[in-house]
Structures are given as structure tokens and as C-alpha cells.
Amino acid sequence: MFAKTVRELAEEFRAVLGGRGGPIDSVVPPLVFAVTARFSPILHAGAAAVGCAALIAGLRLARGHRLVYAGIGMAGVVVAAGLSWSLGRAEAYFLPGIVSNAFTILLCLVSVVVRRPMVALTSHLARRWPARWYRHPKVRPAYDEVTLAWATFFSLRLAAQVVLFRRGSAGTLAVVQFLTGWPSTVLLLAVSYLYGLRRLRALGGPSVEEFKTGSPPPWSGQPRGF
């Protein structure tokens, strides 16, 4: 059962995260910047991070990845390096990430209030399931709860980031970004998937296929995917 669950999670991650950027894009440039900034001027640290991002983008393109994902990662590093240089503060490199984190929290909360949970939107974009299925009264609560869980996670990360930014701890910010980045995100995705699927079954709503065909209750529920 455990091995089956692990395989299912791995397949779901590949389906949802497939061609997108990965941990190398979000981890290596910040670490390169933080380490270089300890021994060199901020301008040099920014140049090292940008050069690292350019190398990663080039490798992604050579492997046939889509230009948009490589470009987004590259642009983010350029903006972060430019901010740190213009403000003269190494920790300013992490300011775009802090702002993005705060915006994500706001988006999560607003999406639940307007009954369009963000996790449902991301699932719809990745899986192309009917948008109306996510709004079903016996489906939406599961996505509301998982979206609020994500808002809690991002809030805790934002609190740590703001404290470290105010202290000017660029090196520690890089470590926190790594620990609360892909390692924590993968764990959160796994918990969200397992909880969400279990919650859908508990709610007793229709599966995607049952919704498409207009099957009457009682429904068997969603067997896989969230």
C-alpha cells in the first residue's frame, strides 16, 4: 500500500509539475549570491547569481524545456540582483520573494472568500478538469481547506523571512528559502494531495467522470487526483 501511494504521488507530481522549473532554479542562484556576498561586493555577488541562472537556463533549453520557464527563472534572478545592488543591501536580493510570498497569501485568502479557491484553480489549469466540478458544494470545501492550509504555510514562511530581512541576515535568508522552498513544498504537495483526496471521498461528491456524465447520487467519488 505504501509503495503504491508513493508511485501515485510521483506520477501526480510529474503530471502537475512536468515541464516547469525545478529546485535548481530556485535554490542554486540564491545560495551562490549569499556565499559570494560574504567575500565580495554586492555587484559581484549579483553577477555571479545572474551568471549561474543563465547557465541553468541554457542547460534547460538544451534539454528541450520550454523557453518561458527558463526565462521566468532568469528574469527573477536579474530583478533580485538589481534590487540588491541599487539598495546596497545583500538581503534585498530576497525582497521579490518576500513580496511574492505576501501576494500569494492574499490571493489564497481572497480566493476562498469569493469561493474560487486557488488550489482548485491550479488543479484546473494543470488537469483541465471542468471548472464547474470544482464549484460543486460537495467538492469545493476540500479545496477551500487545502487552500487555507497553503495560506498558513506561506504565512509562517513570510514571518521568518521578514524577521531575517530586518536583521540583514542574507545568508540565513538563503538557507530559509531553501528549506521552505522545494523540500517543504514537495512535502506540502504530498500532504495536500492525500488529505484532499480523502476529504473529497468524505464529502461524498461526484468524481470528475460522474460529473461529466451527469450521474445521479449516490456517487462513488473521485478515485485519484486532486
C-alpha positions in Angstrom: 0.0 0.0 0.0 2.8 2.4 0.9 4.7 1.7 -2.3 1.5 2.2 -4.3 0.9 5.5 -2.6 4.5 6.7 -3.3 4.2 5.7 -7.0 0.8 7.5 -7.3 2.3 10.7 -5.7 5.3 10.5 -8.0 3.0 10.2 -11.1 0.9 13.1 -9.9 3.9 15.3 -9.3 5.2 14.6 -12.8 1.7 15.3 -14.3 1.3 18.6 -12.4 4.9 19.9 -12.3 6.1 18.3 -15.6 7.9 20.9 -17.7 8.1 23.7 -15.1 11.1 25.0 -13.3 12.6 22.9 -10.5 14.7 23.1 -7.4 17.9 24.0 -9.2 16.4 27.3 -10.5 15.1 28.4 -7.1 17.9 27.1 -4.9 21.3 27.4 -6.6 21.3 31.2 -7.6 20.3 32.4 -4.1 22.9 30.3 -2.5 25.6 31.4 -4.9 24.6 35.0 -4.2 24.7 34.6 -0.4 28.0 32.9 -0.4 29.7 35.3 -2.9 28.3 38.3 -1.0 30.1 37.3 2.2 33.5 37.7 0.4 32.8 40.1 -2.5 31.0 43.3 -3.3 27.2 43.0 -3.9 27.7 43.8 -7.6 30.0 40.8 -7.9 27.6 38.6 -6.0 24.7 39.7 -8.2 26.8 39.0 -11.3 27.6 35.5 -10.0 23.9 34.7 -9.4 22.9 36.0 -12.8 25.6 34.0 -14.5 24.5 30.9 -12.6 20.9 31.5 -13.6 22.0 32.0 -17.2 23.9 28.7 -17.2 20.9 26.9 -15.7 18.5 28.4 -18.3 20.9 27.4 -21.1 21.0 23.8 -19.8 17.2 23.7 -19.6 16.9 24.9 -23.2 19.4 22.4 -24.4 17.3 19.7 -22.8 14.3 20.8 -24.7 12.5 22.6 -21.8 10.1 25.4 -22.7 11.6 28.9 -23.1 9.0 30.5 -20.8 10.1 28.6 -17.7 13.8 29.2 -18.3 13.1 32.9 -19.0 11.0 33.4 -15.8 13.7 32.0 -13.6 16.4 34.1 -15.3 14.2 37.3 -15.0 13.6 36.7 -11.3 17.3 36.5 -10.6 18.1 39.6 -12.6 15.4 41.6 -10.7 16.7 40.3 -7.4 20.3 41.1 -8.2 19.4 44.5 -9.4 17.5 45.3 -6.2 20.3 44.3 -4.0 22.8 46.4 -6.0 20.6 49.5 -6.2 19.7 49.4 -2.5 23.2 48.4 -1.4 21.9 45.6 0.8 22.6 41.9 0.2 19.3 40.9 1.9 17.4 42.9 -0.7 18.1 40.1 -3.1 15.3 38.2 -1.3 12.8 41.1 -1.4 11.0 39.9 -4.6 10.4 36.5 -3.0 9.1 38.1 0.2 6.7 40.3 -1.8 5.6 37.3 -3.9 5.0 35.3 -0.8 2.8 38.0 0.7 0.8 38.3 -2.5 0.3 34.5 -2.5 -1.1 34.6 1.0 -3.5 37.4 0.0 -4.5 35.5 -3.2 -5.2 32.3 -1.2 -7.5 34.2 1.3 -9.3 36.2 -1.3 -9.9 33.1 -3.4 -11.6 31.3 -0.6 -13.8 34.3 0.3 -15.0 34.5 -3.3 -15.5 30.8 -3.5 -12.9 30.2 -6.1 -10.1 28.5 -4.1 -6.6 29.0 -5.5 -5.8 25.3 -5.2 -8.8 24.5 -7.3 -7.7 27.0 -10.0 -4.1 25.5 -10.1 -5.6 22.0 -10.4 -7.9 23.1 -13.2 -5.1 24.6 -15.1 -2.9 21.5 -14.7 -5.5 18.8 -15.2 -8.1 20.5 -17.4 -11.0 19.2 -15.4 -14.3 21.0 -15.7 -14.2 24.3 -13.8 -17.8 23.8 -12.6 -16.9 20.5 -10.9 -14.6 22.4 -8.5 -17.5 24.6 -7.6 -19.8 21.7 -6.6 -20.9 22.1 -3.0 -19.6 18.6 -2.2 -16.2 19.3 -3.8 -15.3 22.9 -3.1 -14.9 22.6 0.7 -11.9 20.2 0.2 -10.2 22.8 -2.0 -11.1 25.6 0.4 -9.4 23.7 3.3 -6.3 22.9 1.4 -6.0 26.5 0.1 -6.2 27.7 3.7 -3.5 25.2 4.7 -1.3 26.7 2.0 -2.0 30.2 3.2 -0.9 29.1 6.7 2.3 27.7 5.3 3.1 30.8 3.3 2.3 33.0 6.4 4.8 31.1 8.5 7.5 31.4 5.8 6.7 35.1 5.4 7.1 35.7 9.1 10.5 34.1 9.1 11.6 36.0 6.0 10.5 39.4 7.4 12.4 38.8 10.7 15.6 37.8 8.9 15.3 40.7 6.3 15.0 43.2 9.2 18.1 41.7 10.8 20.0 41.8 7.5 20.8 38.1 7.5 21.2 37.4 3.8 22.9 34.0 4.4 20.2 32.8 6.8 17.6 34.0 4.3 19.1 31.8 1.6 19.0 28.8 3.9 15.4 29.5 4.9 14.5 29.9 1.3 16.0 26.6 0.5 14.3 24.7 3.5 10.9 26.3 2.9 11.2 26.0 -0.8 11.2 22.7 -2.7 11.8 20.4 0.3 8.9 21.8 2.2 6.8 22.3 -1.0 7.1 18.7 -2.0 6.0 17.6 1.5 3.1 20.1 1.4 2.0 18.9 -2.0 2.0 15.3 -0.8 0.0 16.1 2.3 -2.4 18.3 0.3 -2.9 15.5 -2.2 -3.5 12.8 0.4 -5.7 15.0 2.6 -7.6 16.5 -0.3 -8.4 13.1 -1.9 -9.6 11.7 1.4 -11.7 14.8 2.1 -13.3 14.5 -1.3 -14.4 11.0 -0.5 -15.7 12.0 2.9 -17.8 14.8 1.3 -19.5 12.2 -0.9 -19.4 14.4 -4.1 -19.2 13.1 -7.6 -16.0 12.2 -9.4 -15.0 14.2 -12.4 -16.3 11.5 -14.7 -19.6 11.2 -12.8 -19.9 15.0 -13.0 -19.3 15.0 -16.8 -21.9 12.3 -17.4 -24.4 13.8 -15.0 -24.6 10.6 -12.9 -27.1 10.9 -10.0 -26.2 10.3 -6.4 -25.0 8.3 -4.6 -21.6 8.9 -6.2 -18.5 6.7 -5.9 -16.3 9.8 -5.6 -13.0 10.8 -7.1 -10.7 7.8 -7.2 -7.5 9.6 -7.9 -6.2 13.1 -8.4 -6.9 16.3 -6.6 
